[in-house]
Amino acid sequence: MIRNNKTAAVNKSLKIAIITGAGSGMGRYFAYYAGHFAKDIDELWLVGRDKRKLYKTASRINKNCKCISADLSNTKEYEAFIGVIIDTAPDIRLLVNNAGIGIMGDFARIKPEENEHMAEINCVALTRLTADCLPFMSRGSHIINMASAAAFLPQPGFAVYAASKSYVYSLSKALSRELRKKKIYVTAVCPGCVDTPFIGRAEKYEKMKDYKKPFMAEARDVVLQAYRDAYCGRNVSVYGAGMKMFRVATKVLPDELILRMFF
Ligand SMILES: NC(=O)c1ccc[n+]([C@@H]2O[C@H](COP(=O)([O-])OP(=O)(O)OC[C@H]3O[C@@H](n4cnc5c(N)ncnc54)[C@H](OP(=O)(O)O)[C@@H]3O)[C@@H](O)[C@H]2O)c1
């Protein structure tokens, strides 16, 4: 496995962007706008479980797209996807780790396997894919990781999700430092609520809290902000004044105080 190799023989004549979860929500917009920011790419590799949705995304993009249907939590499907990367050895200019899931509700109410699945997709799959793509990345490449504003504070009623996004946030900031020497840029994207199918899927046991609704953002706006921040070299992208203020509040106030106010 390439996972153990630090470098790979890269085919510099094939420059690509990889976008996970490209079939819906923010992933579609990451795919639509990839070429505006990663100007040198020849191909987009769109990854998700549902191939029809990936084709739909691809149909709106004026570049070569490879649609790769893979459940990132399924070892066999994941290895097959990585096999394509190893065989092709593309020059990966942009990796957007966007795929993710969330389930709202108290920890004990959510099935244990669902809690584990959240950690598997949001943390393990993202870590694995980053490690497997890094040997194919070089000076000027970008990694954009979808975290969330949920990363800033523990969230009762969304505990595993918030913890998983804290992991992504922390990992991204550390990687951003480590990779600075190689001029590979890493950005953690931390929006509040975004109007995508994610919310409906997350509301399996509990509805979204009302106080979050006024902060609902449009997927396209969040993605454009994320790209602008990433291509300015910022290691964190927070969309909207409300979430920026929330981030500052979580830095200056004790967690316990904020939790008592909202939960
Ligand atoms: N919407 C929000 O309020 C919000 C806020 C902050 C952060 N986020 C984060 O933003 C990211 C994108 O979410 P979204 O809001 O755009 O929701 P979404 O439309 O539900 O998108 C999630 C994507 O993840 C993919 N995915 C899920 N499980 C997968 C798996 N096992 N293997 C491969 N792909 C998988 C899905 O692909 P398939 O459809 O093909 O399965 C889907 O395209 C997520 O990481 C989410 O945690 C969302």
PDBQT file of the ligand as one rigid body, heavy atoms in Angstrom, charges set to zero:
ROOT
HETATM    1  N1  LIG A 301     -25.179  21.114   6.242  1.00  0.00    +0.000 N 
HETATM    2  C1  LIG A 301     -24.678  21.575   7.381  1.00  0.00    +0.000 C 
HETATM    3  O1  LIG A 301     -25.393  22.207   8.202  1.00  0.00    +0.000 OA
HETATM    4  C2  LIG A 301     -23.225  21.402   7.680  1.00  0.00    +0.000 A 
HETATM    5  C3  LIG A 301     -22.616  22.292   8.583  1.00  0.00    +0.000 A 
HETATM    6  C4  LIG A 301     -21.263  22.157   8.861  1.00  0.00    +0.000 A 
HETATM    7  C5  LIG A 301     -20.527  21.158   8.256  1.00  0.00    +0.000 A 
HETATM    8  N2  LIG A 301     -21.145  20.285   7.396  1.00  0.00    +0.000 N 
HETATM    9  C6  LIG A 301     -20.316  19.227   6.775  1.00  0.00    +0.000 C 
HETATM   10  O2  LIG A 301     -20.270  19.463   5.387  1.00  0.00    +0.000 OA
HETATM   11  C7  LIG A 301     -20.007  18.247   4.694  1.00  0.00    +0.000 C 
HETATM   12  C8  LIG A 301     -20.945  18.124   3.520  1.00  0.00    +0.000 C 
HETATM   13  O3  LIG A 301     -22.253  18.003   4.000  1.00  0.00    +0.000 OA
HETATM   14  P1  LIG A 301     -23.520  18.639   3.273  1.00  0.00    +0.000 P 
HETATM   15  O4  LIG A 301     -24.101  19.599   4.212  1.00  0.00    +0.000 OA
HETATM   16  O5  LIG A 301     -23.192  19.073   1.924  1.00  0.00    +0.000 OA
HETATM   17  O6  LIG A 301     -24.514  17.393   3.302  1.00  0.00    +0.000 OA
HETATM   18  P2  LIG A 301     -24.870  16.250   2.263  1.00  0.00    +0.000 P 
HETATM   19  O7  LIG A 301     -25.567  16.827   1.096  1.00  0.00    +0.000 OA
HETATM   20  O8  LIG A 301     -25.567  15.218   3.081  1.00  0.00    +0.000 OA
HETATM   21  O9  LIG A 301     -23.458  15.719   1.780  1.00  0.00    +0.000 OA
HETATM   22  C9  LIG A 301     -22.744  14.718   2.409  1.00  0.00    +0.000 C 
HETATM   23  C10 LIG A 301     -21.998  13.949   1.347  1.00  0.00    +0.000 C 
HETATM   24  O10 LIG A 301     -21.199  12.960   1.995  1.00  0.00    +0.000 OA
HETATM   25  C11 LIG A 301     -21.234  11.792   1.218  1.00  0.00    +0.000 C 
HETATM   26  N3  LIG A 301     -21.059  10.610   2.043  1.00  0.00    +0.000 N 
HETATM   27  C12 LIG A 301     -21.682  10.312   3.198  1.00  0.00    +0.000 A 
HETATM   28  N4  LIG A 301     -21.294   9.117   3.634  1.00  0.00    +0.000 NA
HETATM   29  C13 LIG A 301     -20.414   8.641   2.728  1.00  0.00    +0.000 A 
HETATM   30  C14 LIG A 301     -19.679   7.455   2.612  1.00  0.00    +0.000 A 
HETATM   31  N5  LIG A 301     -19.775   6.465   3.517  1.00  0.00    +0.000 N 
HETATM   32  N6  LIG A 301     -18.857   7.279   1.548  1.00  0.00    +0.000 NA
HETATM   33  C15 LIG A 301     -18.780   8.241   0.602  1.00  0.00    +0.000 A 
HETATM   34  N7  LIG A 301     -19.447   9.407   0.656  1.00  0.00    +0.000 NA
HETATM   35  C16 LIG A 301     -20.256   9.592   1.710  1.00  0.00    +0.000 A 
HETATM   36  C17 LIG A 301     -22.598  11.770   0.576  1.00  0.00    +0.000 C 
HETATM   37  O11 LIG A 301     -22.470  11.076  -0.634  1.00  0.00    +0.000 OA
HETATM   38  P3  LIG A 301     -23.637  10.055  -1.172  1.00  0.00    +0.000 P 
HETATM   39  O12 LIG A 301     -24.852  10.919  -1.259  1.00  0.00    +0.000 OA
HETATM   40  O13 LIG A 301     -23.132   9.590  -2.490  1.00  0.00    +0.000 OA
HETATM   41  O14 LIG A 301     -23.779   8.999  -0.168  1.00  0.00    +0.000 OA
HETATM   42  C18 LIG A 301     -22.935  13.234   0.390  1.00  0.00    +0.000 C 
HETATM   43  O15 LIG A 301     -22.669  13.647  -0.922  1.00  0.00    +0.000 OA
HETATM   44  C19 LIG A 301     -20.123  17.139   5.734  1.00  0.00    +0.000 C 
HETATM   45  O16 LIG A 301     -18.830  16.766   6.134  1.00  0.00    +0.000 OA
HETATM   46  C20 LIG A 301     -20.853  17.816   6.890  1.00  0.00    +0.000 C 
HETATM   47  O17 LIG A 301     -20.526  17.236   8.127  1.00  0.00    +0.000 OA
HETATM   48  C21 LIG A 301     -22.466  20.388   7.086  1.00  0.00    +0.000 A 
ENDROOT
TORSDOF 0
